[in-house]
């Protein structure tokens, strides 16, 4: 069953560490503010309260890693 907004998921996110690095880097680059000038949640808050968005960060980070590896393959 897919995790829903507002519900914590008990399953670990695939690529969670990559997602954390990407999200925290993005948050730092925008001084922790959203495009609506609201404070961004921490990674742990994102995982707990909006696991769909956290999973999207993990997927995006994994895609960047895969594309980088594929482009640099001999």
Chimera marker file (.cmm) of the C-alpha trace (Angstrom):
<marker_set name="trace">
<marker id="1" x="0.000" y="0.000" z="0.000" r="1" g="1" b="0" radius="0.5"/>
<marker id="2" x="1.366" y="3.434" z="-0.921" r="1" g="1" b="0" radius="0.5"/>
<marker id="3" x="2.169" y="5.900" z="1.832" r="1" g="1" b="0" radius="0.5"/>
<marker id="4" x="-0.186" y="8.851" z="2.053" r="1" g="1" b="0" radius="0.5"/>
<marker id="5" x="0.512" y="12.447" z="2.977" r="1" g="1" b="0" radius="0.5"/>
<marker id="6" x="0.372" y="12.843" z="6.712" r="1" g="1" b="0" radius="0.5"/>
<marker id="7" x="1.060" y="9.172" z="7.398" r="1" g="1" b="0" radius="0.5"/>
<marker id="8" x="4.492" y="7.919" z="8.352" r="1" g="1" b="0" radius="0.5"/>
<marker id="9" x="5.762" y="4.987" z="6.349" r="1" g="1" b="0" radius="0.5"/>
<marker id="10" x="7.328" y="2.091" z="8.233" r="1" g="1" b="0" radius="0.5"/>
<marker id="11" x="9.316" y="0.955" z="5.178" r="1" g="1" b="0" radius="0.5"/>
<marker id="12" x="12.685" y="2.599" z="4.559" r="1" g="1" b="0" radius="0.5"/>
<marker id="13" x="12.866" y="4.749" z="1.457" r="1" g="1" b="0" radius="0.5"/>
<marker id="14" x="15.021" y="3.329" z="-1.337" r="1" g="1" b="0" radius="0.5"/>
<marker id="15" x="17.978" y="5.667" z="-1.831" r="1" g="1" b="0" radius="0.5"/>
<marker id="16" x="17.141" y="7.561" z="1.361" r="1" g="1" b="0" radius="0.5"/>
<marker id="17" x="20.677" y="8.819" z="1.942" r="1" g="1" b="0" radius="0.5"/>
<marker id="18" x="20.911" y="10.195" z="-1.608" r="1" g="1" b="0" radius="0.5"/>
<marker id="19" x="17.513" y="11.824" z="-1.176" r="1" g="1" b="0" radius="0.5"/>
<marker id="20" x="18.598" y="13.365" z="2.121" r="1" g="1" b="0" radius="0.5"/>
<marker id="21" x="21.769" y="14.817" z="0.582" r="1" g="1" b="0" radius="0.5"/>
<marker id="22" x="19.851" y="16.235" z="-2.384" r="1" g="1" b="0" radius="0.5"/>
<marker id="23" x="17.048" y="17.693" z="-0.260" r="1" g="1" b="0" radius="0.5"/>
<marker id="24" x="19.357" y="19.197" z="2.352" r="1" g="1" b="0" radius="0.5"/>
<marker id="25" x="21.555" y="20.687" z="-0.380" r="1" g="1" b="0" radius="0.5"/>
<marker id="26" x="18.518" y="22.217" z="-2.052" r="1" g="1" b="0" radius="0.5"/>
<marker id="27" x="17.239" y="23.527" z="1.263" r="1" g="1" b="0" radius="0.5"/>
<marker id="28" x="20.597" y="25.156" z="2.003" r="1" g="1" b="0" radius="0.5"/>
<marker id="29" x="20.742" y="26.694" z="-1.481" r="1" g="1" b="0" radius="0.5"/>
<marker id="30" x="17.361" y="28.374" z="-0.953" r="1" g="1" b="0" radius="0.5"/>
<marker id="31" x="18.078" y="29.346" z="2.668" r="1" g="1" b="0" radius="0.5"/>
<marker id="32" x="15.441" y="26.876" z="3.893" r="1" g="1" b="0" radius="0.5"/>
<marker id="33" x="12.581" y="28.750" z="2.222" r="1" g="1" b="0" radius="0.5"/>
<marker id="34" x="10.012" y="27.492" z="-0.275" r="1" g="1" b="0" radius="0.5"/>
<marker id="35" x="8.914" y="29.352" z="-3.414" r="1" g="1" b="0" radius="0.5"/>
<marker id="36" x="6.024" y="30.619" z="-1.264" r="1" g="1" b="0" radius="0.5"/>
<marker id="37" x="8.590" y="31.940" z="1.247" r="1" g="1" b="0" radius="0.5"/>
<marker id="38" x="7.556" y="29.342" z="3.809" r="1" g="1" b="0" radius="0.5"/>
<marker id="39" x="10.073" y="27.483" z="5.945" r="1" g="1" b="0" radius="0.5"/>
<marker id="40" x="10.993" y="24.124" z="4.437" r="1" g="1" b="0" radius="0.5"/>
<marker id="41" x="10.607" y="21.113" z="6.703" r="1" g="1" b="0" radius="0.5"/>
<marker id="42" x="13.672" y="19.162" z="7.737" r="1" g="1" b="0" radius="0.5"/>
<marker id="43" x="14.360" y="15.914" z="5.889" r="1" g="1" b="0" radius="0.5"/>
<marker id="44" x="13.092" y="13.888" z="8.859" r="1" g="1" b="0" radius="0.5"/>
<marker id="45" x="9.891" y="15.946" z="8.965" r="1" g="1" b="0" radius="0.5"/>
<marker id="46" x="9.467" y="15.455" z="5.215" r="1" g="1" b="0" radius="0.5"/>
<marker id="47" x="9.880" y="11.678" z="5.557" r="1" g="1" b="0" radius="0.5"/>
<marker id="48" x="7.402" y="11.549" z="8.434" r="1" g="1" b="0" radius="0.5"/>
<marker id="49" x="4.737" y="13.951" z="7.191" r="1" g="1" b="0" radius="0.5"/>
<marker id="50" x="5.066" y="13.794" z="3.406" r="1" g="1" b="0" radius="0.5"/>
<marker id="51" x="6.734" y="10.527" z="2.410" r="1" g="1" b="0" radius="0.5"/>
<marker id="52" x="5.610" y="10.924" z="-1.209" r="1" g="1" b="0" radius="0.5"/>
<marker id="53" x="7.725" y="14.068" z="-1.584" r="1" g="1" b="0" radius="0.5"/>
<marker id="54" x="10.636" y="12.443" z="0.245" r="1" g="1" b="0" radius="0.5"/>
<marker id="55" x="10.415" y="9.444" z="-2.090" r="1" g="1" b="0" radius="0.5"/>
<marker id="56" x="10.451" y="11.806" z="-5.079" r="1" g="1" b="0" radius="0.5"/>
<marker id="57" x="13.694" y="13.397" z="-3.796" r="1" g="1" b="0" radius="0.5"/>
<marker id="58" x="15.186" y="9.909" z="-3.471" r="1" g="1" b="0" radius="0.5"/>
<marker id="59" x="14.131" y="8.983" z="-7.002" r="1" g="1" b="0" radius="0.5"/>
<marker id="60" x="15.496" y="12.228" z="-8.434" r="1" g="1" b="0" radius="0.5"/>
<marker id="61" x="18.827" y="11.825" z="-6.642" r="1" g="1" b="0" radius="0.5"/>
<marker id="62" x="19.111" y="8.236" z="-7.835" r="1" g="1" b="0" radius="0.5"/>
<marker id="63" x="18.363" y="9.335" z="-11.414" r="1" g="1" b="0" radius="0.5"/>
<marker id="64" x="21.159" y="11.926" z="-11.276" r="1" g="1" b="0" radius="0.5"/>
<marker id="65" x="23.585" y="9.328" z="-9.944" r="1" g="1" b="0" radius="0.5"/>
<marker id="66" x="22.583" y="6.828" z="-12.640" r="1" g="1" b="0" radius="0.5"/>
<marker id="67" x="22.814" y="9.397" z="-15.449" r="1" g="1" b="0" radius="0.5"/>
<marker id="68" x="26.217" y="10.544" z="-14.226" r="1" g="1" b="0" radius="0.5"/>
<marker id="69" x="27.489" y="6.987" z="-14.055" r="1" g="1" b="0" radius="0.5"/>
<marker id="70" x="26.141" y="6.150" z="-17.514" r="1" g="1" b="0" radius="0.5"/>
<marker id="71" x="27.703" y="9.260" z="-19.100" r="1" g="1" b="0" radius="0.5"/>
<marker id="72" x="31.083" y="8.557" z="-17.538" r="1" g="1" b="0" radius="0.5"/>
<marker id="73" x="31.136" y="4.879" z="-18.442" r="1" g="1" b="0" radius="0.5"/>
<marker id="74" x="34.076" y="3.928" z="-20.646" r="1" g="1" b="0" radius="0.5"/>
<link id1="1" id2="2" r="1" g="1" b="0" radius="0.2"/>
<link id1="2" id2="3" r="1" g="1" b="0" radius="0.2"/>
<link id1="3" id2="4" r="1" g="1" b="0" radius="0.2"/>
<link id1="4" id2="5" r="1" g="1" b="0" radius="0.2"/>
<link id1="5" id2="6" r="1" g="1" b="0" radius="0.2"/>
<link id1="6" id2="7" r="1" g="1" b="0" radius="0.2"/>
<link id1="7" id2="8" r="1" g="1" b="0" radius="0.2"/>
<link id1="8" id2="9" r="1" g="1" b="0" radius="0.2"/>
<link id1="9" id2="10" r="1" g="1" b="0" radius="0.2"/>
<link id1="10" id2="11" r="1" g="1" b="0" radius="0.2"/>
<link id1="11" id2="12" r="1" g="1" b="0" radius="0.2"/>
<link id1="12" id2="13" r="1" g="1" b="0" radius="0.2"/>
<link id1="13" id2="14" r="1" g="1" b="0" radius="0.2"/>
<link id1="14" id2="15" r="1" g="1" b="0" radius="0.2"/>
<link id1="15" id2="16" r="1" g="1" b="0" radius="0.2"/>
<link id1="16" id2="17" r="1" g="1" b="0" radius="0.2"/>
<link id1="17" id2="18" r="1" g="1" b="0" radius="0.2"/>
<link id1="18" id2="19" r="1" g="1" b="0" radius="0.2"/>
<link id1="19" id2="20" r="1" g="1" b="0" radius="0.2"/>
<link id1="20" id2="21" r="1" g="1" b="0" radius="0.2"/>
<link id1="21" id2="22" r="1" g="1" b="0" radius="0.2"/>
<link id1="22" id2="23" r="1" g="1" b="0" radius="0.2"/>
<link id1="23" id2="24" r="1" g="1" b="0" radius="0.2"/>
<link id1="24" id2="25" r="1" g="1" b="0" radius="0.2"/>
<link id1="25" id2="26" r="1" g="1" b="0" radius="0.2"/>
<link id1="26" id2="27" r="1" g="1" b="0" radius="0.2"/>
<link id1="27" id2="28" r="1" g="1" b="0" radius="0.2"/>
<link id1="28" id2="29" r="1" g="1" b="0" radius="0.2"/>
<link id1="29" id2="30" r="1" g="1" b="0" radius="0.2"/>
<link id1="30" id2="31" r="1" g="1" b="0" radius="0.2"/>
<link id1="31" id2="32" r="1" g="1" b="0" radius="0.2"/>
<link id1="32" id2="33" r="1" g="1" b="0" radius="0.2"/>
<link id1="33" id2="34" r="1" g="1" b="0" radius="0.2"/>
<link id1="34" id2="35" r="1" g="1" b="0" radius="0.2"/>
<link id1="35" id2="36" r="1" g="1" b="0" radius="0.2"/>
<link id1="36" id2="37" r="1" g="1" b="0" radius="0.2"/>
<link id1="37" id2="38" r="1" g="1" b="0" radius="0.2"/>
<link id1="38" id2="39" r="1" g="1" b="0" radius="0.2"/>
<link id1="39" id2="40" r="1" g="1" b="0" radius="0.2"/>
<link id1="40" id2="41" r="1" g="1" b="0" radius="0.2"/>
<link id1="41" id2="42" r="1" g="1" b="0" radius="0.2"/>
<link id1="42" id2="43" r="1" g="1" b="0" radius="0.2"/>
<link id1="43" id2="44" r="1" g="1" b="0" radius="0.2"/>
<link id1="44" id2="45" r="1" g="1" b="0" radius="0.2"/>
<link id1="45" id2="46" r="1" g="1" b="0" radius="0.2"/>
<link id1="46" id2="47" r="1" g="1" b="0" radius="0.2"/>
<link id1="47" id2="48" r="1" g="1" b="0" radius="0.2"/>
<link id1="48" id2="49" r="1" g="1" b="0" radius="0.2"/>
<link id1="49" id2="50" r="1" g="1" b="0" radius="0.2"/>
<link id1="50" id2="51" r="1" g="1" b="0" radius="0.2"/>
<link id1="51" id2="52" r="1" g="1" b="0" radius="0.2"/>
<link id1="52" id2="53" r="1" g="1" b="0" radius="0.2"/>
<link id1="53" id2="54" r="1" g="1" b="0" radius="0.2"/>
<link id1="54" id2="55" r="1" g="1" b="0" radius="0.2"/>
<link id1="55" id2="56" r="1" g="1" b="0" radius="0.2"/>
<link id1="56" id2="57" r="1" g="1" b="0" radius="0.2"/>
<link id1="57" id2="58" r="1" g="1" b="0" radius="0.2"/>
<link id1="58" id2="59" r="1" g="1" b="0" radius="0.2"/>
<link id1="59" id2="60" r="1" g="1" b="0" radius="0.2"/>
<link id1="60" id2="61" r="1" g="1" b="0" radius="0.2"/>
<link id1="61" id2="62" r="1" g="1" b="0" radius="0.2"/>
<link id1="62" id2="63" r="1" g="1" b="0" radius="0.2"/>
<link id1="63" id2="64" r="1" g="1" b="0" radius="0.2"/>
<link id1="64" id2="65" r="1" g="1" b="0" radius="0.2"/>
<link id1="65" id2="66" r="1" g="1" b="0" radius="0.2"/>
<link id1="66" id2="67" r="1" g="1" b="0" radius="0.2"/>
<link id1="67" id2="68" r="1" g="1" b="0" radius="0.2"/>
<link id1="68" id2="69" r="1" g="1" b="0" radius="0.2"/>
<link id1="69" id2="70" r="1" g="1" b="0" radius="0.2"/>
<link id1="70" id2="71" r="1" g="1" b="0" radius="0.2"/>
<link id1="71" id2="72" r="1" g="1" b="0" radius="0.2"/>
<link id1="72" id2="73" r="1" g="1" b="0" radius="0.2"/>
<link id1="73" id2="74" r="1" g="1" b="0" radius="0.2"/>
</marker_set>
